[in-house]
Amino acid sequence: MLERTLAAEGYEVALAADGGAALVSCERVAPDLIVLDVAMPGLDGLAVCRRLRHKGLATPILMLTARDEVPDRVAGLEAGADDYLVKPFAVEELIARLRALTRRGAEPAPVRSYGDVTLELATRRVTRAGRKLELTGREAELLELLLRAPGQLVSRELAIAEIWNGAAEPNVVDRYITRLRRKLGRPPVIQTVRGAGFTLRA
């Protein structure tokens, strides 16, 4: 049903029957958008999402699920999904969310940088002083948010709204900042503004 609906909207659709097939298809087709069902056979949607992000794939991912509790939504977003839609849903909402994800990915500036830290927006490739860093999708998104305006404050509330669509606890941001600091190494470039948020500052 979704294949027919999306095709009617002008999308070229590649189907995968299970999680393993989804991973293979993503490598072969290089899609512009990915719609993952959490309850896929074999590897579920969460596992597929985590593996894709671990490989550095920055393609927008929309997660579909019948689970509507907050912990379930948080699990999907922390796995690396960009958006989360609960079944049953209106097809019009699905199309609107896919279009929003497409717009979000249409970033005119190809690179963001601060000091010796560089992030390629299209590929989410991150380097520091020429050394490639392995970041998860969420880590790269958080770094990109900080890189939008170096020296300016990024509050936890803004990070949660932008990256987790509002479905996360404030301490999630702190955990990801800790991981980012560790991976970026020394000298530290992410500074904590006590009680307010974080900023990039050499």
GUVOFI-123855 format. One line per field, with one value per atom (N, C-alpha, C): residue number from 1; atom name; x, y, z. Coordinates in Angstrom, 1 decimal, padded with zeros to 4 digits, always signed. Example, Ala and Ser with C-alpha at 12.3 -4.5 7.8 and 13.67 -1.06 7.14 Angstrom:
seq = (1, 1, 1, 2, 2, 2)
atom = (N, CA, C, N, CA, C)
xx = (+013.2, +012.3, +013.2, +012.8, +013.7, +012.9)
yy = (-005.7, -004.5, -003.3, -002.2, -001.1, +000.0)
zz = (+007.8, +007.8, +007.8, +007.1, +007.1, +007.9)
//
This chain:
seq = (1, 1, 1, 2, 2, 2, 3, 3, 3, 4, 4, 4, 5, 5, 5, 6, 6, 6, 7, 7, 7, 8, 8, 8, 9, 9, 9, 10, 10, 10, 11, 11, 11, 12, 12, 12, 13, 13, 13, 14, 14, 14, 15, 15, 15, 16, 16, 16, 17, 17, 17, 18, 18, 18, 19, 19, 19, 20, 20, 20, 21, 21, 21, 22, 22, 22, 23, 23, 23, 24, 24, 24, 25, 25, 25, 26, 26, 26, 27, 27, 27, 28, 28, 28, 29, 29, 29, 30, 30, 30, 31, 31, 31, 32, 32, 32, 33, 33, 33, 34, 34, 34, 35, 35, 35, 36, 36, 36, 37, 37, 37, 38, 38, 38, 39, 39, 39, 40, 40, 40, 41, 41, 41, 42, 42, 42, 43, 43, 43, 44, 44, 44, 45, 45, 45, 46, 46, 46, 47, 47, 47, 48, 48, 48, 49, 49, 49, 50, 50, 50, 51, 51, 51, 52, 52, 52, 53, 53, 53, 54, 54, 54, 55, 55, 55, 56, 56, 56, 57, 57, 57, 58, 58, 58, 59, 59, 59, 60, 60, 60, 61, 61, 61, 62, 62, 62, 63, 63, 63, 64, 64, 64, 65, 65, 65, 66, 66, 66, 67, 67, 67, 68, 68, 68, 69, 69, 69, 70, 70, 70, 71, 71, 71, 72, 72, 72, 73, 73, 73, 74, 74, 74, 75, 75, 75, 76, 76, 76, 77, 77, 77, 78, 78, 78, 79, 79, 79, 80, 80, 80, 81, 81, 81, 82, 82, 82, 83, 83, 83, 84, 84, 84, 85, 85, 85, 86, 86, 86, 87, 87, 87, 88, 88, 88, 89, 89, 89, 90, 90, 90, 91, 91, 91, 92, 92, 92, 93, 93, 93, 94, 94, 94, 95, 95, 95, 96, 96, 96, 97, 97, 97, 98, 98, 98, 99, 99, 99, 100, 100, 100, 101, 101, 101, 102, 102, 102, 103, 103, 103, 104, 104, 104, 105, 105, 105, 106, 106, 106, 107, 107, 107, 108, 108, 108, 109, 109, 109, 110, 110, 110, 111, 111, 111, 112, 112, 112, 113, 113, 113, 114, 114, 114, 115, 115, 115, 116, 116, 116, 117, 117, 117, 118, 118, 118, 119, 119, 119, 120, 120, 120, 121, 121, 121, 122, 122, 122, 123, 123, 123, 124, 124, 124, 125, 125, 125, 126, 126, 126, 127, 127, 127, 128, 128, 128, 129, 129, 129, 130, 130, 130, 131, 131, 131, 132, 132, 132, 133, 133, 133, 134, 134, 134, 135, 135, 135, 136, 136, 136, 137, 137, 137, 138, 138, 138, 139, 139, 139, 140, 140, 140, 141, 141, 141, 142, 142, 142, 143, 143, 143, 144, 144, 144, 145, 145, 145, 146, 146, 146, 147, 147, 147, 148, 148, 148, 149, 149, 149, 150, 150, 150, 151, 151, 151, 152, 152, 152, 153, 153, 153, 154, 154, 154, 155, 155, 155, 156, 156, 156, 157, 157, 157, 158, 158, 158, 159, 159, 159, 160, 160, 160, 161, 161, 161, 162, 162, 162, 163, 163, 163, 164, 164, 164, 165, 165, 165, 166, 166, 166, 167, 167, 167, 168, 168, 168, 169, 169, 169, 170, 170, 170, 171, 171, 171, 172, 172, 172, 173, 173, 173, 174, 174, 174, 175, 175, 175, 176, 176, 176, 177, 177, 177, 178, 178, 178, 179, 179, 179, 180, 180, 180, 181, 181, 181, 182, 182, 182, 183, 183, 183, 184, 184, 184, 185, 185, 185, 186, 186, 186, 187, 187, 187, 188, 188, 188, 189, 189, 189, 190, 190, 190, 191, 191, 191, 192, 192, 192, 193, 193, 193, 194, 194, 194, 195, 195, 195, 196, 196, 196, 197, 197, 197, 198, 198, 198, 199, 199, 199, 200, 200, 200, 201, 201, 201, 202, 202, 202)
atom = (N, CA, C, N, CA, C, N, CA, C, N, CA, C, N, CA, C, N, CA, C, N, CA, C, N, CA, C, N, CA, C, N, CA, C, N, CA, C, N, CA, C, N, CA, C, N, CA, C, N, CA, C, N, CA, C, N, CA, C, N, CA, C, N, CA, C, N, CA, C, N, CA, C, N, CA, C, N, CA, C, N, CA, C, N, CA, C, N, CA, C, N, CA, C, N, CA, C, N, CA, C, N, CA, C, N, CA, C, N, CA, C, N, CA, C, N, CA, C, N, CA, C, N, CA, C, N, CA, C, N, CA, C, N, CA, C, N, CA, C, N, CA, C, N, CA, C, N, CA, C, N, CA, C, N, CA, C, N, CA, C, N, CA, C, N, CA, C, N, CA, C, N, CA, C, N, CA, C, N, CA, C, N, CA, C, N, CA, C, N, CA, C, N, CA, C, N, CA, C, N, CA, C, N, CA, C, N, CA, C, N, CA, C, N, CA, C, N, CA, C, N, CA, C, N, CA, C, N, CA, C, N, CA, C, N, CA, C, N, CA, C, N, CA, C, N, CA, C, N, CA, C, N, CA, C, N, CA, C, N, CA, C, N, CA, C, N, CA, C, N, CA, C, N, CA, C, N, CA, C, N, CA, C, N, CA, C, N, CA, C, N, CA, C, N, CA, C, N, CA, C, N, CA, C, N, CA, C, N, CA, C, N, CA, C, N, CA, C, N, CA, C, N, CA, C, N, CA, C, N, CA, C, N, CA, C, N, CA, C, N, CA, C, N, CA, C, N, CA, C, N, CA, C, N, CA, C, N, CA, C, N, CA, C, N, CA, C, N, CA, C, N, CA, C, N, CA, C, N, CA, C, N, CA, C, N, CA, C, N, CA, C, N, CA, C, N, CA, C, N, CA, C, N, CA, C, N, CA, C, N, CA, C, N, CA, C, N, CA, C, N, CA, C, N, CA, C, N, CA, C, N, CA, C, N, CA, C, N, CA, C, N, CA, C, N, CA, C, N, CA, C, N, CA, C, N, CA, C, N, CA, C, N, CA, C, N, CA, C, N, CA, C, N, CA, C, N, CA, C, N, CA, C, N, CA, C, N, CA, C, N, CA, C, N, CA, C, N, CA, C, N, CA, C, N, CA, C, N, CA, C, N, CA, C, N, CA, C, N, CA, C, N, CA, C, N, CA, C, N, CA, C, N, CA, C, N, CA, C, N, CA, C, N, CA, C, N, CA, C, N, CA, C, N, CA, C, N, CA, C, N, CA, C, N, CA, C, N, CA, C, N, CA, C, N, CA, C, N, CA, C, N, CA, C, N, CA, C, N, CA, C, N, CA, C, N, CA, C, N, CA, C, N, CA, C, N, CA, C, N, CA, C, N, CA, C, N, CA, C, N, CA, C, N, CA, C, N, CA, C, N, CA, C, N, CA, C, N, CA, C, N, CA, C, N, CA, C, N, CA, C, N, CA, C, N, CA, C, N, CA, C, N, CA, C, N, CA, C, N, CA, C, N, CA, C, N, CA, C, N, CA, C, N, CA, C, N, CA, C, N, CA, C, N, CA, C, N, CA, C, N, CA, C, N, CA, C)
xx = (+000.8, +000.0, +000.9, +001.9, +002.8, +003.6, +004.0, +004.7, +003.8, +002.6, +001.7, +001.5, +001.2, +001.0, +002.2, +003.4, +004.5, +004.9, +004.7, +004.9, +004.0, +002.7, +001.8, +002.2, +002.9, +003.4, +004.7, +005.2, +006.4, +007.7, +007.6, +008.8, +009.1, +010.4, +010.8, +011.1, +010.4, +010.4, +011.1, +012.0, +012.6, +012.2, +011.6, +011.1, +012.1, +012.0, +012.8, +011.9, +012.0, +011.1, +011.5, +012.7, +013.2, +014.4, +014.9, +016.0, +017.3, +017.6, +018.8, +018.7, +017.6, +017.4, +017.4, +016.9, +016.9, +018.4, +019.3, +020.7, +021.3, +021.1, +021.6, +021.1, +019.8, +019.2, +019.7, +019.9, +020.4, +021.8, +022.6, +024.0, +023.9, +023.0, +022.9, +022.3, +021.2, +020.4, +020.8, +021.4, +021.7, +020.5, +019.5, +018.2, +018.4, +017.5, +017.4, +016.7, +015.7, +015.0, +014.8, +014.7, +014.4, +013.2, +012.3, +011.1, +011.3, +011.5, +011.7, +010.6, +010.1, +009.1, +009.9, +009.5, +010.2, +010.1, +008.9, +008.6, +008.9, +010.1, +010.5, +011.0, +010.8, +011.3, +012.9, +013.5, +014.9, +015.4, +016.3, +016.7, +015.5, +015.2, +014.1, +014.5, +013.6, +013.9, +014.9, +014.9, +015.9, +017.3, +017.4, +018.8, +019.3, +018.4, +018.8, +019.2, +018.5, +018.8, +020.1, +020.4, +021.7, +022.8, +022.6, +023.7, +024.0, +022.9, +023.1, +023.9, +023.5, +024.2, +025.6, +025.8, +027.2, +028.1, +027.5, +028.3, +028.5, +027.9, +028.0, +027.0, +025.9, +024.9, +024.1, +024.0, +023.3, +021.9, +021.5, +020.2, +019.1, +018.1, +017.0, +016.2, +015.9, +015.2, +013.9, +012.7, +011.5, +011.1, +010.8, +010.5, +009.0, +008.5, +007.0, +006.9, +005.9, +005.7, +004.3, +003.9, +002.6, +002.8, +004.0, +004.3, +004.3, +003.5, +003.3, +003.7, +004.4, +004.8, +006.1, +006.3, +007.5, +008.8, +009.0, +010.3, +010.5, +009.4, +009.5, +009.9, +009.4, +009.8, +011.2, +011.6, +013.0, +013.9, +013.6, +014.4, +014.6, +013.6, +013.7, +014.6, +014.4, +015.2, +016.7, +016.9, +018.3, +019.0, +018.2, +018.8, +019.3, +018.9, +019.3, +018.3, +017.0, +015.9, +015.7, +015.3, +015.1, +013.7, +012.7, +011.3, +010.7, +009.5, +008.8, +007.3, +006.7, +005.3, +004.6, +003.5, +002.8, +001.7, +001.5, +000.4, -000.8, -002.0, -002.3, -002.1, -001.7, -001.4, -002.1, -002.3, -002.9, -001.8, -002.1, -001.0, -000.6, -001.5, -001.1, -000.1, -000.1, +000.9, +002.2, +002.2, +003.4, +004.1, +003.3, +003.9, +004.5, +003.7, +004.2, +005.5, +005.6, +006.9, +008.0, +007.8, +008.8, +009.3, +008.4, +008.8, +009.6, +009.2, +009.9, +011.4, +011.5, +012.8, +013.7, +013.0, +013.7, +014.2, +013.4, +013.8, +014.9, +014.8, +015.9, +017.2, +017.2, +018.5, +019.0, +018.2, +018.6, +019.4, +020.6, +021.4, +022.3, +022.3, +023.0, +024.6, +025.0, +026.4, +026.9, +028.0, +028.4, +029.3, +029.9, +030.8, +030.6, +030.7, +030.7, +032.0, +032.7, +033.9, +034.1, +035.0, +035.4, +036.8, +037.8, +039.1, +039.6, +040.1, +040.5, +039.5, +038.2, +037.1, +036.3, +036.0, +035.3, +034.2, +033.0, +031.9, +031.4, +031.4, +030.8, +029.4, +028.5, +027.1, +026.4, +026.8, +026.2, +026.5, +027.7, +028.2, +028.3, +028.2, +028.4, +029.8, +030.8, +032.2, +032.8, +033.4, +033.9, +035.4, +036.2, +037.6, +038.1, +039.2, +039.8, +041.3, +041.8, +043.3, +043.6, +042.6, +042.8, +042.6, +042.3, +042.1, +040.6, +040.2, +038.8, +038.2, +037.1, +036.4, +035.2, +034.9, +033.8, +032.7, +031.7, +030.6, +029.3, +028.4, +027.1, +026.2, +025.1, +024.2, +023.8, +023.5, +023.1, +024.2, +025.4, +026.6, +026.9, +026.8, +027.1, +026.0, +024.8, +023.7, +024.0, +024.4, +024.7, +025.9, +026.9, +028.1, +027.6, +026.8, +026.4, +025.6, +024.8, +024.0, +025.0, +026.0, +027.0, +027.8, +028.0, +028.8, +028.0, +026.7, +025.9, +026.3, +026.6, +027.0, +028.0, +029.3, +030.3, +030.4, +030.5, +030.6, +029.3, +028.2, +026.8, +026.3, +025.4, +024.9, +023.9, +024.1, +023.1, +022.5, +021.3, +020.6, +020.3, +020.1, +019.6, +018.2, +017.4, +016.0, +016.1, +017.0, +017.1, +017.6, +018.6, +019.1, +018.1, +017.3, +016.2, +015.2, +014.8, +013.8, +014.3, +015.5, +016.1, +016.4, +017.0, +017.6, +016.7, +016.0, +015.2, +013.7, +013.4, +011.9, +011.2, +011.9, +011.2, +011.0, +011.4, +011.1, +012.3, +012.9, +014.1, +014.2, +014.9, +015.1, +016.4, +016.5, +017.7, +019.0, +019.1, +020.4, +020.9, +020.0, +020.4, +021.5, +021.2, +022.1, +023.5, +023.5, +024.8, +025.6, +024.9, +025.5, +026.2, +025.5, +026.0, +027.1, +027.1, +028.2, +029.4, +029.3, +030.4, +031.1, +030.2, +030.8, +031.5, +030.9, +031.5, +032.8, +032.9, +034.2, +035.3, +034.9, +035.9, +036.4, +035.5, +035.9, +036.6, +036.3, +037.0, +038.4, +038.6, +039.9, +040.3, +041.6, +042.2, +042.9, +042.9, +042.3, +040.8, +040.1, +038.6, +038.1, +037.0, +036.4, +035.0, +034.3, +033.0, +033.0, +032.5, +032.5, +031.1, +030.9, +029.7, +029.4, +028.2, +027.8, +026.8, +027.3, +026.5, +025.1, +024.2, +022.7, +022.1, +022.9, +022.4, +022.5, +023.7, +023.9, +025.3, +025.6, +026.9, +027.3, +028.6, +029.0, +030.4, +030.7, +032.1, +033.0, +034.1, +035.0, +036.4, +037.3, +038.7, +039.4)
yy = (-001.2, +000.0, +001.3, +001.3, +002.4, +002.6, +001.5, +001.6, +002.3, +001.9, +002.5, +003.9, +004.2, +005.6, +006.5, +006.1, +006.9, +007.0, +006.0, +006.0, +007.1, +007.1, +008.1, +009.5, +009.7, +011.0, +011.4, +010.5, +010.8, +010.2, +009.4, +008.7, +007.5, +007.2, +005.9, +005.0, +003.9, +003.1, +001.8, +001.4, +000.1, -000.6, -001.7, -002.4, -003.4, -003.7, -004.7, -005.5, -006.8, -007.6, -007.8, -007.6, -007.8, -006.9, -007.0, -006.1, -006.3, -007.6, -007.9, -007.4, -007.6, -007.1, -005.6, -004.9, -003.5, -002.9, -003.6, -003.1, -003.3, -004.4, -004.7, -003.6, -003.4, -002.4, -001.0, -000.6, +000.7, +000.9, -000.2, -000.1, -000.1, -000.8, -001.0, +000.2, +000.8, +001.8, +003.2, +003.4, +004.7, +005.6, +005.3, +006.1, +007.5, +008.4, +009.8, +009.8, +008.9, +008.8, +007.3, +007.0, +005.6, +005.6, +004.7, +004.5, +003.1, +003.0, +001.7, +001.4, +000.1, -000.4, -001.0, -000.7, -001.2, -002.7, -003.2, -004.7, -005.5, -005.3, -006.1, -007.4, -008.5, -009.8, -009.7, -010.7, -010.7, -009.6, -008.8, -007.5, -006.6, -006.0, -005.1, -003.7, -002.8, -001.5, -000.7, -000.9, -000.2, -000.7, -002.0, -002.6, -002.1, -002.1, -001.6, -000.2, +000.6, +002.1, +002.3, +001.5, +001.7, +001.3, +000.2, -000.3, +000.7, +001.3, +002.3, +003.5, +004.0, +005.1, +004.8, +003.6, +003.2, +003.2, +002.9, +002.9, +004.4, +005.3, +006.7, +007.2, +006.4, +006.9, +008.0, +009.1, +010.3, +010.5, +009.5, +009.6, +009.8, +010.7, +010.8, +009.5, +009.2, +007.9, +008.3, +007.8, +007.9, +006.5, +006.4, +005.1, +005.0, +003.8, +003.5, +002.4, +002.6, +001.7, +001.8, +000.7, +000.7, +001.1, +001.2, +001.6, +003.1, +003.6, +005.0, +005.5, +004.7, +005.2, +006.0, +007.0, +007.8, +007.0, +006.0, +005.2, +004.6, +004.2, +003.6, +004.7, +005.9, +007.0, +007.3, +007.4, +007.8, +006.7, +005.5, +004.4, +004.5, +004.8, +005.0, +006.2, +007.3, +008.5, +008.3, +007.6, +007.4, +006.3, +005.5, +004.6, +005.3, +006.5, +007.3, +007.8, +007.5, +007.9, +009.4, +010.0, +011.5, +011.8, +010.9, +011.2, +009.8, +009.9, +008.7, +008.9, +007.9, +008.0, +006.8, +007.0, +005.9, +005.4, +004.1, +003.5, +003.5, +003.6, +003.9, +005.4, +005.7, +007.1, +007.5, +008.8, +009.2, +009.3, +008.8, +008.9, +010.3, +011.3, +012.7, +013.1, +012.6, +013.0, +012.4, +011.1, +010.5, +011.2, +011.6, +012.4, +013.7, +014.4, +015.7, +015.5, +014.5, +014.3, +013.9, +013.1, +012.8, +014.1, +014.9, +016.2, +017.1, +017.1, +017.9, +017.3, +016.0, +015.4, +015.7, +015.8, +016.1, +017.5, +018.4, +019.9, +020.0, +019.3, +019.3, +018.9, +017.9, +017.5, +018.4, +019.3, +020.2, +021.4, +021.1, +022.1, +022.8, +024.1, +024.7, +024.7, +024.8, +024.9, +023.5, +023.1, +021.7, +021.4, +022.4, +022.1, +023.1, +022.6, +023.5, +023.2, +024.2, +024.0, +025.0, +024.7, +025.5, +025.1, +026.0, +025.6, +024.5, +023.4, +022.3, +021.2, +021.5, +020.5, +020.8, +019.9, +020.0, +018.9, +019.4, +018.4, +018.6, +017.6, +017.6, +017.2, +018.2, +018.0, +016.9, +016.7, +015.7, +014.3, +014.1, +012.7, +012.5, +013.6, +013.6, +013.1, +013.3, +013.0, +014.1, +013.6, +014.6, +014.3, +015.4, +015.3, +016.4, +016.1, +017.1, +017.0, +018.1, +018.3, +017.2, +016.9, +016.0, +014.5, +014.3, +012.9, +012.6, +011.5, +011.2, +010.6, +011.1, +010.7, +009.9, +008.8, +008.0, +008.4, +009.2, +009.6, +008.9, +008.7, +008.2, +009.3, +009.0, +010.0, +011.1, +010.7, +011.7, +012.6, +012.0, +012.8, +013.8, +013.4, +014.3, +015.4, +015.1, +016.1, +017.1, +016.7, +017.6, +018.5, +017.9, +018.7, +019.7, +019.3, +020.3, +021.4, +021.1, +022.2, +023.2, +022.7, +023.5, +024.3, +023.7, +024.4, +025.4, +025.5, +026.5, +027.9, +028.0, +029.4, +029.2, +029.0, +028.8, +030.0, +029.7, +030.8, +031.2, +030.7, +031.0, +029.8, +030.1, +029.1, +028.2, +026.9, +025.9, +025.2, +025.5, +025.0, +023.6, +022.9, +021.5, +021.4, +022.4, +022.4, +022.5, +023.4, +023.5, +022.2, +021.6, +020.4, +019.3, +019.2, +018.1, +018.4, +019.7, +020.0, +019.8, +020.1, +020.0, +018.6, +017.8, +016.5, +015.4, +015.5, +014.4, +014.7, +015.8, +016.2, +016.3, +016.8, +017.0, +015.8, +014.6, +013.3, +012.8, +013.5, +013.0, +013.8, +013.2, +013.9, +014.8, +015.8, +016.7, +016.0, +015.0, +014.4, +013.6, +013.3, +012.7, +013.6, +014.9, +015.8, +015.8, +015.7, +015.7, +014.4, +013.3, +012.0, +012.1, +012.7, +012.8, +013.9, +014.9, +015.9, +015.2, +014.4, +013.6, +012.8, +012.0, +011.2, +012.0, +013.2, +014.0, +014.6, +015.0, +015.5, +014.4, +013.2, +012.1, +011.9, +011.9, +011.6, +012.7, +014.0, +015.1, +015.2, +014.8, +014.8, +016.2, +016.3, +017.5, +018.4, +019.7, +020.4, +020.5, +020.6, +020.5, +021.8, +021.6, +022.7, +023.0, +022.0, +022.1, +022.5, +023.7, +024.2, +024.2, +023.8, +023.8, +025.2, +025.7, +026.9, +026.5, +026.5, +025.9, +026.4, +025.4, +025.7, +026.3, +026.4, +027.0, +026.1, +025.5, +024.7, +024.5, +024.6, +024.3, +025.2, +025.4, +026.3, +025.8, +026.2, +025.9, +027.1, +026.8, +027.9, +027.3, +027.8, +027.3, +027.8)
zz = (+000.0, +000.0, +000.0, +000.9, +000.9, -000.4, -001.0, -002.2, -003.3, -003.4, -004.4, -004.1, -002.8, -002.4, -002.7, -002.3, -002.5, -004.0, -004.7, -006.2, -006.8, -006.3, -006.9, -006.6, -005.5, -005.1, -005.8, -006.7, -007.4, -006.9, -005.8, -005.2, -006.0, -006.2, -006.7, -005.5, -005.3, -004.1, -004.3, -003.4, -003.3, -002.0, -002.1, -001.0, -000.4, +000.9, +001.6, +002.5, +002.4, +003.2, +004.6, +004.9, +006.3, +006.6, +007.8, +008.2, +007.4, +007.2, +006.4, +005.0, +004.4, +003.0, +003.0, +004.1, +004.1, +004.1, +004.9, +004.9, +003.5, +002.9, +001.6, +000.6, +000.6, -000.3, -000.1, +001.1, +001.4, +000.8, +000.8, +000.3, -001.2, -001.8, -003.2, -003.9, -003.3, -003.9, -003.5, -002.3, -001.8, -001.8, -001.0, -001.1, -000.6, -001.0, -000.5, +000.9, +001.1, +002.3, +002.6, +003.9, +004.4, +005.3, +005.0, +005.9, +006.5, +007.8, +008.5, +009.4, +009.3, +010.3, +011.4, +012.7, +013.8, +013.8, +013.5, +013.6, +012.4, +011.8, +010.6, +011.1, +010.2, +010.5, +010.6, +011.3, +011.4, +012.2, +011.7, +012.3, +012.4, +013.6, +013.6, +013.1, +013.0, +012.5, +013.3, +014.7, +015.5, +015.2, +015.1, +014.8, +013.5, +012.5, +011.1, +011.2, +011.9, +012.0, +012.7, +013.8, +014.5, +013.5, +012.8, +011.9, +010.8, +010.2, +009.2, +009.7, +010.9, +011.5, +011.8, +012.3, +012.7, +011.4, +010.3, +009.0, +008.5, +009.2, +008.8, +007.8, +007.6, +006.6, +007.3, +006.6, +007.1, +006.5, +005.7, +005.0, +006.0, +005.8, +006.7, +006.9, +008.1, +008.4, +009.2, +008.6, +009.3, +009.9, +011.2, +011.8, +011.9, +011.5, +011.7, +012.8, +013.7, +014.7, +015.3, +015.9, +016.6, +018.1, +018.5, +019.9, +020.1, +021.0, +021.1, +022.5, +023.4, +024.6, +024.5, +025.4, +025.3, +025.2, +026.1, +026.0, +024.6, +024.0, +022.6, +021.6, +021.7, +020.8, +021.0, +022.3, +022.6, +022.1, +022.2, +021.7, +020.2, +019.5, +018.0, +017.7, +018.3, +018.1, +018.5, +019.6, +020.0, +019.1, +018.4, +017.5, +016.2, +016.1, +014.9, +014.0, +014.3, +013.4, +013.5, +012.4, +012.3, +012.7, +012.5, +012.8, +013.2, +013.8, +014.3, +014.1, +013.4, +013.2, +013.7, +014.5, +015.2, +014.3, +014.2, +013.5, +014.4, +013.9, +012.5, +012.2, +011.0, +010.6, +009.3, +009.1, +007.9, +006.8, +005.6, +004.6, +004.3, +004.5, +004.2, +005.2, +006.5, +007.4, +007.1, +006.7, +006.2, +005.1, +004.1, +003.0, +003.5, +004.4, +004.9, +005.6, +006.4, +007.2, +006.3, +005.2, +004.3, +003.5, +003.2, +002.5, +003.5, +004.7, +005.7, +005.9, +005.9, +006.0, +004.7, +003.6, +002.4, +002.4, +002.9, +003.0, +004.0, +005.1, +006.2, +005.6, +004.7, +004.2, +003.0, +002.6, +001.5, +002.0, +002.5, +003.1, +002.1, +001.9, +000.8, +001.1, +002.4, +002.7, +002.8, +002.0, +002.0, +003.3, +003.9, +005.0, +006.1, +007.4, +008.5, +009.2, +009.8, +010.4, +011.5, +012.5, +013.6, +014.0, +013.9, +014.2, +013.2, +013.8, +013.0, +012.9, +013.3, +013.2, +012.0, +011.1, +009.9, +009.8, +009.4, +009.2, +007.8, +007.0, +005.6, +005.8, +005.4, +005.7, +004.9, +003.7, +002.8, +003.3, +003.8, +004.1, +005.6, +006.4, +007.8, +008.2, +007.3, +007.5, +008.4, +009.5, +010.5, +010.6, +010.5, +010.7, +011.7, +012.4, +013.2, +012.9, +012.5, +012.1, +011.1, +010.2, +009.1, +009.5, +010.8, +011.2, +011.2, +010.6, +010.5, +011.8, +012.2, +013.4, +013.1, +013.9, +013.7, +014.6, +014.1, +014.9, +014.5, +015.5, +015.1, +014.5, +014.0, +013.4, +014.3, +015.5, +016.5, +017.0, +017.1, +017.5, +016.4, +015.1, +014.0, +014.0, +014.3, +014.3, +015.4, +016.5, +017.6, +017.3, +016.7, +016.3, +015.3, +014.4, +013.3, +013.9, +014.9, +015.6, +016.3, +016.9, +017.6, +016.5, +015.4, +014.3, +013.6, +013.7, +013.0, +013.4, +014.7, +015.2, +016.3, +016.0, +017.0, +017.9, +019.2, +020.2, +020.8, +020.1, +020.6, +021.4, +022.4, +023.2, +022.5, +022.8, +022.3, +023.6, +023.9, +025.1, +024.9, +026.0, +026.0, +025.3, +025.6, +025.1, +023.5, +023.0, +021.6, +020.9, +021.6, +021.0, +021.0, +022.1, +022.1, +021.0, +020.9, +019.9, +018.4, +018.2, +016.8, +016.5, +017.4, +017.1, +017.5, +018.6, +019.1, +019.0, +018.2, +018.0, +019.3, +020.4, +021.7, +022.5, +022.0, +022.7, +023.4, +024.3, +025.1, +026.4, +027.3, +028.6, +028.4, +029.2, +029.1, +029.3, +030.1, +030.4, +029.1, +028.2, +026.9, +026.2, +026.2, +025.6, +026.2, +027.6, +028.3, +027.9, +027.8, +027.5, +026.1, +025.1, +023.8, +023.7, +024.5, +024.6, +025.1, +026.2, +026.7, +025.7, +024.9, +023.8, +022.8, +022.4, +021.4, +021.9, +023.1, +023.7, +023.6, +024.0, +024.0, +022.5, +021.6, +020.2, +019.6, +019.9, +019.3, +019.9, +021.1, +021.7, +022.2, +022.4, +023.0, +021.9, +022.1, +023.2, +023.1, +024.2, +024.1, +023.4, +022.6, +021.9, +022.4, +023.0, +023.5, +025.0, +025.3, +026.6, +027.2, +028.5, +029.2, +029.8, +029.5, +030.2, +031.3, +032.6, +033.7, +033.7, +033.7, +033.8, +032.6, +031.5, +030.3, +029.0, +028.8, +027.7, +027.3, +026.0, +025.5, +024.3, +024.1, +023.0, +022.5, +021.3, +020.8, +021.1, +021.7, +022.1, +022.2, +021.5, +021.5, +022.8)
//
